[in-house]
Amino acid sequence: VQAYDNQYPGWGESAEQAWGGVGVTAGQGILTRPFISGGWTWTGFDYKGEPTPYAWPDINSHFGIIDIAGFPKDRYFWYRAWFAQPETPEVWVFPHWNWQSKPFNLPIWVYSNADAVELFVNEQSQGKKTMTQYSHAEWSGVKYAPGSLRVVAYKGGQAVNQIIRNTTGAAVALDISIKDGVGAQLMAGCADVALVQVAVVDANGLVVPDASNLVTFDVSGPGSFLGTGNGDPACHVNDKSPARPAWHGRVLAVVGGGAATGVIRVTASAPGLRGASIAIPQIA
């Protein structure tokens, strides 16, 4: 489904509607009624099956705040803004700015818990908008032209944060890292796992959001390869395959620990791109 949070099942609501009461009669949301102690989001993660609103070849759900490989969707940042409400306001802009078609118009959404946000397209202001609690800011009909999106967040009339989304260059390399710190160091004999994420990047190290290069993982040392994922709800690659196409420029490998101490090395490669590797220490 599209990134804008306006597609949901007939028996469901968007995050803004359910939690914030945005667009709902009398603004009745979970967070706007103090007598409601909490709620349940279906779901935190995508999962296999129930590919609503689609069918084959989709094979997993689209409901998740986070995709099936653990990568945040744009809606994740709505939750960051309104549940965490960081002192330095969250600011997130989407979609990406890597469209290949001729100039066309598209909506730009921003999630933020700031007082107001201002959108710049190639450093031309598209205007400042006040943030409505539990909602989003939207500029409709923004003309695409390669370059950059920049959003400035304001609090108390002062600029306090910003985000920049650039049109990237061609994919040239892989960037490898431990995802969310999971498995930066493993304990021998404890069935630990490491989450190893790979991004397809351009010459400036920016993730290429429309990259789908086939990435192959190799594991050496006192560990083992367990599986891969990429978040694509229509990907039919076996989850145990060491080769998986990137989706939106990202792919994940799960690496298992072993019985012996030492260093596990995970290497990622893709045809035509500079590969990358990472060392994972395994201690007693």
FIKE-394553 format. One record per atom (N, C-alpha, C): residue in one letter; x, y, z. Coordinates in pm, whole numbers, plus 32768, in hexadecimal, padded with zeros to 4 digits. Example, Ala and Ser with C-alpha at 12.3 -4.5 7.8 and 13.67 -1.06 7.14 Angstrom:
residues 2
A85277DC7830C;A84CE7E3E830C;A85287EB6830C;S85057F1F82C4;S85577F9682CA;S850A80038313;
This chain:
residues 284
V80557F898000;V800080008000;V8059807C8000;Q801F80ED7FDD;Q806D81677FD9;Q809481938066;A80F881EA806E;A812D821380F1;A80CE826E813D;Y807F82BE80F5;Y802283198139;Y7FBF82C6818B;D7FA882F08205;D7F5682A18260;D7EC182BE8248;N7E9582A281CF;N7E0782B581B0;N7DCA823A816D;Q7E1381CA8175;Q7DDE814A8146;Q7DD680EC81BD;Y7D6180B781D6;Y7D4D805C8247;Y7CD18009822B;P7CC47F94826B;P7C507F3D8251;P7BCE7F82827B;G7B607F538242;G7ADE7F8C8265;G7ABC7F7F82F7;W7AF97F1A8339;W7ADE7F0683C6;W7B477F4A841F;G7B9F7F9A83E1;G7C097FDB842E;G7C0B8071841C;E7C6F80B08454;E7C8281418449;E7D17815D8438;S7D3681D5840D;S7DC282008408;S7DF2821C8495;A7E76822A84A5;A7EAE824A8528;A7E7682CF855C;E7E6C83318503;E7E3A83B5852B;E7DA983AE855A;Q7D59835E8516;Q7CCD8351853D;Q7CBF830685C0;A7CFC828F85C7;A7CE88239863B;A7D22827586BB;W7D9E82A486B3;W7DE082D8872A;W7DC0836B8743;G7DC083BB86D9;G7DB1844C86EB;G7D27848486D4;G7CCD8432869F;G7C4784658684;G7C4184C88611;V7CAA84CD85C0;V7CB0852C8551;V7C49850484E8;G7BEC855F84C9;G7B8485438468;G7B1384ED849C;V7B1584CE851D;V7AAE847C855A;V7A4B84D685A4;T79CE84AD85AA;T796784FC85ED;T799285278679;A798D85A98691;A79B285E38713;A7A4385C78739;G7A9585A586D7;G7B23858D86F3;G7B3B851B8754;Q7AE684B5874F;Q7AEE844987B0;Q7B5683E18787;G7BCD83EE87C0;G7C37838E87AE;G7C6083548833;I7CB382EE882F;I7CE182AF88AB;I7D2D83128902;L7D83836488C3;L7DD583C18911;L7D8A843F893B;T7D1484568903;T7CCA84D18924;T7C5F84B9898D;R7C4F843C89B8;R7BE9841D8A1E;R7C2E83E38A99;P7C3684328B04;P7C85840A8B79;P7C53838D8BC0;F7BD783668BA7;F7BA482F08BEC;F7BCE826E8BA7;I7C1182788B33;I7C4382008AF0;I7CD581EB8B18;S7CF381778B4D;S7D79815F8B83;S7DE0813B8B19;G7DB3810E8AA4;G7E1380E98A3C;G7DCD80AA89C6;G7E1C807E8968;G7DE4804188EF;G7E447FDB88B5;W7E1D7FA28845;W7E6C7F398805;W7E797F5A8772;T7EF47F5A873F;T7F0B7F7286B1;T7F1F7EEE8668;W7ECE7ED98601;W7EDE7E6185AF;W7F1C7E8C852A;T7FA07E758516;T7FFC7E318572;T807D7E81857D;G80D17E5885DE;G81537E9885E9;G81AB7E758572;F81AF7DF48550;F81FE7DC284DF;F81A07D878475;D81C97D8E83F7;D81887D3D8390;D819D7CAA83B2;Y814A7C538379;Y81547BC38395;Y81287B758319;K814E7AF78313;K812A7AA182A3;K80937A8982A2;G80587A93822A;G7FC97A7D821A;G7F7A7AFF821F;E7EF77AF58204;E7E9A7B658206;E7ECF7BE081BB;P7EE77BD38138;P7F207C4480ED;P7EB87CAF80C9;T7E617CD08126;T7DFB7D378111;T7E3D7DBC80EC;P7E127E078087;P7D997DF28036;P7DB47DA57FB5;Y7E277D647FAB;Y7E4D7D217F2F;Y7E447C897F3D;A7E6C7C467ED6;A7E717BB47ED5;A7EF47B8C7E91;W7F007B0E7E6C;W7F767ADE7E27;W7F997B3D7DB5;P801A7B647DA4;P80927B257DE0;P80BB7B5B7E69;D806F7BB97EA4;D80907BE37F2C;D807C7B6D7F8B;I80D67B5F7FEC;I80D07AEB8045;I80D67B1180D8;N80DA7B9180F6;N80D27BB88184;N80817C388194;S80617C568211;S80097CC7822F;S804C7D4C8210;H7FFB7DB5820E;H802C7E3D81F9;H800F7E958273;F7FDD7E5B82DF;F7FAD7EAA8351;F801D7EE683A5;G80947EAC83A1;G80FB7ECA8404;G812E7F588405;I81567F83847C;I819F8001848C;I822E7FEC8459;I825D7F6F8468;I82E37F45843E;I82D17ED083DD;D83237ECB8374;D83117E5F8312;D83457DDA8349;I83357D7182FB;I83517CEA832C;I83E67CD18343;A843C7D27830B;A84CD7D1C8323;A84FB7D788394;G849D7DC183D0;G84C07E168442;G84E47EA5841E;F84D07ECD83A0;F84ED7F568378;F84717FAD838B;P8481802383C9;P840D807A83E2;P83CE80AC8361;K834A80AE835F;K830180F182F3;K82F381858318;D82C181D582BB;D82B3826482D8;D8257827B834F;R81EF822B835C;R818F823D83CB;R81D0822B8454;Y823D81E28459;Y828981D284D6;Y82AA82598514;F82C582BB84C0;F82F2833C84F2;F827D83918525;W8203836E84FF;W818E83AA8541;W818D838085D4;Y81A6830085EC;Y81A982CE8675;Y821D830B86C2;R828F831A8680;R8301835A86C1;R82DD83E886EE;A829984318697;A827884BC86B5;A821384C88727;W81A884788722;W81398490877E;W8138843787FA;F818283C987F8;F818C83788871;F820A839C88C0;A827A83A8887D;A82F583CE88C3;A82F8846488E0;Q82C284B58883;Q82C285478890;Q834A857C88C1;P83B485638873;P8439858F889F;P8441862788B0;E84958652890F;E84A486E2892B;E84D3872B88AF;T853986F2886A;T8559872487E5;T84FA86DF8786;P849E8728874B;P843086E78703;P845D86888695;E8415861A868B;E842585BE861B;E83FB8607859C;V843F85EA852E;V8413861D84AC;V843685B58442;W83D2859083F3;W83E28529838D;W839485518311;V83D38548829E;V8392856D8220;V839384F781C0;F832884E88175;F8321847E8111;F82BD84A780A5;P82C88468802E;P831A83F6800A;P83AA841E7FEB;H83F683BB7FB4;H848083D67F8E;H848184377F17;W84F6845B7EE8;W850184C17E7E;W8556848B7E0B;N8538840F7DE2;N858683CA7D7A;N8530839C7D05;W84CC83E77CE2;W847083BD7C79;W84B283C97BF0;Q849C83657B9D;Q84DE835F7B1A;Q848883967AA9;S840983AB7AC1;S83B083D77A56;S83C1846C7A3B;K837D849B79D3;K8381852979B2;K834085787A24;P835885FD7A28;P831E864D7A96;P828986347AA7;F826186217B24;F81D3860C7B44;F81BD86427BD0;N814186487BF9;N811F867D7C7D;N80FB860A7CDC;L8121861A7D5A;L810285B47DBD;L80F685F47E46;P80AC85B57EA2;P809F85EC7F2A;P811B85CE7F7D;I813E862B7FD2;I81AB861B8032;I816E862180BE;W818F85BB810F;W815E85B68199;W81D485C881F8;V81B68604826C;V8218861382D7;V81D985E9835B;Y8222859883A7;Y81FC85788430;Y825885C4848F;S821E860784F0;S826F86508551;S821A867585CA;N825A867F863E;N821986B486B5;N8245874386D0;A827A87858668;A829E88138674;A82208869866E;D823288EC8686;D81C18949867A;D819B895E85E7;A820189658592;A81EB897E8504;A825F894484B4;V8248892D8434;V82AF88F983DB;V82A989458357;E831E89518317;E832689978297;E836E893D8233;L8334892E81BD;L836B88D98154;L83B5892C80EC;F842D88FF80CA;F847A893B805E;F849388D17FF3;V847788F27F76;V8497889C7F05;V850388E17EB4;N857888A27EB0;N85EC88E07E70;N8601896F7EA3;E85F1897A7F29;E860789F67F75;E85A28A647F57;Q85338A407F17;Q84C58A9E7F02;Q84568A7B7F65;S84348ADC7FBC;S83D08AC18023;S83478AA67FE4;Q83088A3C8016;Q827F8A1C7FED;Q821A8A488056;G824C8A9280BA;G81F58AC68122;G82048A7D81A6;K81DD8AC2820F;K81E28A8C8296;K81558A6182BF;K814C89F18305;K80CB89BD8333;K80D089A183C8;T806389C2840B;T805689A38499;T8039890E84A9;M807C88D08509;M806488428523;M7FEA8833857D;T7F8A87E6854E;T7F1687C385A0;T7F38874885F1;Q7F18874A8671;Q7F3986DA86C8;Q7F048656868F;Y7F5985F18690;Y7F3B85698664;Y7F21855D85CD;S7F4085C68582;S7F2985C184F3;S7FAD85CD84A7;H7FA785FC842B;H801D860F83D7;H800D8692838C;A807986C28355;A8073873582FA;A807D8701826C;E8031873D8212;E802E870C8188;E803287808125;W8088876F80C1;W808B87C9804E;W806087767FD6;S7FF087987F97;S7FC0874B7F25;S7FF2878B7EA3;G800087397E3E;G8025876C7DBB;G80AF87AB7DB3;V810F87737DFD;V819987A77DF7;V81DB876F7D79;K821687C67D2A;K8254879C7CAD;K82DB875C7CC8;Y82ED86E37C94;Y836C869E7CA6;Y83D586D47C46;A844C86EC7C7D;A84C2870C7C2F;A853986D97C7F;P859586907C41;P8607865A7C8C;P864F86C77CDB;G867D86A17D51;G86C187017DA9;G86AE86DA7E39;S865B87247E82;S864C87067F10;S85C787367F47;L859B86F07FAE;L8531871D8006;L85738740808A;R854B87B080C4;R857C87D48149;R85058805819B;V84F987D28214;V848E87FE826D;V84CD883382ED;V84A588AB8311;V84D288EA838D;V846288E683F2;A848088B9846C;A841E88B584D8;A8433892C8535;Y83C48969855E;Y83C889E185B3;Y838289C68638;K83BF89FB86A1;K838489F38727;K83978A7A876A;G832C8AB48797;G83368B3A87D3;G83688BA18770;G834E8B8C86F1;G83768BEA8689;G84058BDA865A;Q84508B7D8696;Q84DB8B688672;Q84EE8AE28629;A85478AE185C6;A85688A658581;A85B78A0C85E0;V8587899185F6;V85C689398659;V85F488B3861E;N85C8889385A6;N85F288158569;N85D5881B84D4;Q861487C48488;Q85F687BC83FA;Q8619873183C6;I85E187118353;I86028695830D;I861386B7827A;I86738676823A;I868D868C81AC;I868586078164;R863A860480F8;R862E858D80A6;R865F85B18019;N86D3857A7FF4;N8711859B7F73;N86F285337F09;T86F085607E8C;T86F385037E1C;T877F84C67E1A;T878684447E1A;T880984037E21;T884583EF7D97;G88C683CC7D97;G890783A17D1C;G88F0830D7D06;A893482D67CA3;A892782477C86;A896381F47CF8;A8931817A7D08;A8967811F7D6D;A89F680F87D48;V8A5281017DAB;V8ADE80DD7D92;V8B15807A7DF8;A8AD4806E7E6C;A8B11801D7ED7;A8AA77FEA7F37;L8AD37F8E7F8D;L8A827F5C7FFB;L8ABA7F92807E;D8A617FB480D8;D8A897FDF815F;D8A4F7F7981C1;I8AA47F448217;I8A7A7ED88271;I8A877F058302;S8A277EDE8356;S8A2B7F0483E4;S89D17EA58434;I89DF7EAD84B8;I89887E618512;I89087EB18528;K88967E728513;K88177EB8851F;K87EC7EC385B1;D87D47F3F85DA;D87A07F5C8660;D87F77F2286D0;G88767F0A86B4;G88D27ED58719;G88BE7E438739;V88667DFE86EE;V88487D72870D;V88B67D1786D8;G89097CE38733;G89737C88870C;G89F77CCA86EE;A8A0C7D428720;A8A8F7D83870D;A8AFD7D2F874E;Q8AD67CE387B4;Q8B307C8287F4;Q8ADC7C0B881E;L8B0A7B948800;L8ABF7B1B881F;L8B037ACD888F;M8AB37A7E88D7;M8AE67A24893F;M8AEC79978907;A8B5F795A890E;A8B7178D288DA;A8B1778708923;G8ADB781688D7;G8A8A77AC8911;G8A0477D78947;C89D8784F8926;C895A7883895F;C88EC789688F8;A88FF7863887F;A889C786F8814;A887B790187F6;D88DB79598807;D88C879E687E4;D88BB79F8874E;V887E7A678725;V88797A8A8697;V88A17B1C8686;A88CF7B3B860E;A88EE7BC585E8;A88977BEB8571;L88657C658573;L881B7C9B8501;L887B7CF484B3;V889A7CCB8439;V88FA7D1283E6;V88AF7D548372;Q88B07DD98370;Q88687E208307;Q88C87E55829F;V889A7E558224;V88E97E8981B4;V88967EF1816B;A88D57F61814C;A88957FCA80FD;A88E07FD98079;V88957FEE800E;V88D0800D7F8C;V88E080A57F86;V895D80D47F74;V897881647F81;V89BA819B7F03;D89B182217EF6;D89F282657E86;D8A7E82927EAF;A8AC082E07E5B;A8B4A83097E76;A8B5683617EF2;N8AE8839D7F1D;N8AE983F17F95;N8AB983A68012;G8AA383248003;G8A7882D58076;G89E382DF8094;L899583188038;L89058324804C;L88BF82A5801D;V885D82778069;V881281FF8043;V87C1821E7FC5;V87CC81C87F62;V878281D87EE5;V86F981987EF9;P868D81E77F07;P860E81B07F35;P85C481597ED0;D85EC81607E50;D85AB810C7DEC;D8606809A7DBD;A8670807F7E08;A86CF80157DE3;A86967F8B7E05;S86AB7F2C7DAA;S867C7EA37DC1;S86E97E3E7D9C;N87677E647DAE;N87D77E0C7D8C;N87D27D897DDB;L87FC7D1D7D99;L88027C9B7DDC;L887E7C967E35;V88697C857EB7;V88D67C837F19;V88E77BF47F4D;T89657BC77F4E;T89847B407F7E;T89DA7B4A7FFC;F89B77AFC8061;F89FD7AFB80E0;F8A527A7C80ED;D8AC77A8D812C;D8B1D7A1C814C;D8B4B7A2B81DC;V8B4779BD8226;V8B6D79C082B4;V8BE2796082C9;S8C4B7991830A;S8CBE793D832B;S8CDF794C83BE;G8D2C78ED83F5;G8D4C78F08483;G8CEA789C84D3;P8CEA78AD8558;P8C9A785785B0;P8C07787F85B9;G8BC878938546;G8B3B78B78541;G8AFB787784C8;S8A7D789684AF;S8A36785A843E;S89D178BC8404;F89B678AB8384;F895078FA8341;F88C778BD835D;L886679108383;L87E178DD83A4;L87767906833E;G877D79808308;G871679A982AA;G87207A3A8284;T86C77A648229;T86C47AED81F9;T86347B2081F1;G86277BA181E7;G85A57BE181D2;G85B97C698194;N85507C9F8157;N855D7D24811C;N84E27D7D812E;G84777D498166;G84017D9B817D;G839F7D9F810B;D83C27D688097;D83697D6C8023;D82F87D078037;P827A7D34803C;P820C7CD78054;P81F17C797FE0;A82307C907F6C;A821D7C387EFA;A829C7BED7ED5;C82FD7BE87F31;C837A7BA17F16;C83687B0D7F35;H83877AB67ED3;H83757A267EE3;H83F879DC7EFA;V84647A257F11;V84E479E57F2D;V84DB79987FB0;N851179207FB1;N851378CF802B;N855A791B809B;D851E791C8111;D855879668181;D85DF792F81AD;K860078B78181;K8682787B81A2;K86EB78958136;S86C478DD80CD;S872278F78060;S878779628088;P8808794E806A;P886D79B48088;P886D7A268022;A88207A197FB7;A88177A837F51;A878A7ABC7F51;R87807B3F7F60;R86FE7B807F6B;R87067C0A7F2A;P86A57C317ED7;P86A87CB87E9F;P868A7D207F0A;A86CD7D907F01;A86AC7E007F5A;A86217E337F38;W85E07E6C7F99;W855E7EAC7F83;W85647F367FC3;H85477F9C7F71;H855D80267F9D;H85ED803A7FCC;G86487FED7F8E;G86D780007FA7;G870C7FBA8022;R86BC7F618061;R86E97F2180DD;R86CB7E8C80DB;V871F7E418124;V870B7DB18133;V87497D8781B8;L87157D1C81F3;L87407CF08278;L876C7C5E8274;A87D57C3E82BF;A87FE7BB382D4;A87FB7B95836A;V87D47B1A838A;V87D77AEA8415;V88497A868421;V88A47AA0847E;V891C7A4F8490;V89187A10851B;G892F798E8521;G892B794885A1;G89B5793685DD;G89BA793B8660;G8A36792186A6;G8A54788C86AE;G8ACE786A86D7;G8AF677DF86E4;G8B2977BF876E;A8B6A774D877A;A8B98771D87FD;A8C2177548822;A8C73777987BE;A8CFC77A287D9;A8D0A783A87DB;T8D6F78698823;T8D8D78F88821;T8DDB791887A1;G8DE179998783;G8E2979C2870A;G8DE27A3686C7;V8DFC7A488647;V8DC27AB685FA;V8D727A7D8585;I8CF57AA38580;I8C9F7A80850F;I8CA67AF284AA;R8CBF7AD0842E;R8CC37B3883C6;R8C507B238363;V8C077B8F8350;V8B967B8E82F2;V8BBA7BE7827D;T8BB37BAF8205;T8BD67BF9818B;T8B5B7C038131;A8B447C7980FC;A8AD57C91809F;A8B0D7CBB8018;S8AD67C837FAD;S8B047CA47F27;S8A8D7CB37ECA;A8AA17CFF7E5E;A8A397D127DF9;A8A7E7D317D75;P8A517CF77D07;P8A907D107C86;P8A977DA57C64;G8B107DD17C40;G8B227E5C7C17;G8B327EC07C87;L8B277E937D05;L8B337EED7D77;L8BAA7EC67DCE;R8BE27F267E15;R8C4D7F0B7E74;R8C117EC77EEE;G8C477E547F11;G8C137E087F81;G8C3D7E3F8008;A8C107DFC8071;A8C2F7E2980F9;A8C2C7DB28157;S8C727DBD81C7;S8C727D52822A;S8C777D8D82B5;I8C507D3C8317;I8C507D6883A1;I8C7D7CF383F9;A8CC87D138463;A8CF97CAE84C1;A8CA37CB3853F;I8C797C3D856D;I8C267C3285E6;I8C737BDD864B;P8CA07C1786BA;P8CE87BC7871E;P8C8A7B6A8769;Q8CB97AF28785;Q8C6C7A9287D3;Q8CC17A69884A;I8C8D7A8888C1;I8CDE7A77893A;I8CA17A0B8994;A8CEF79E389F8;A8CC1797C8A55;A8C6B79BB8AC2;
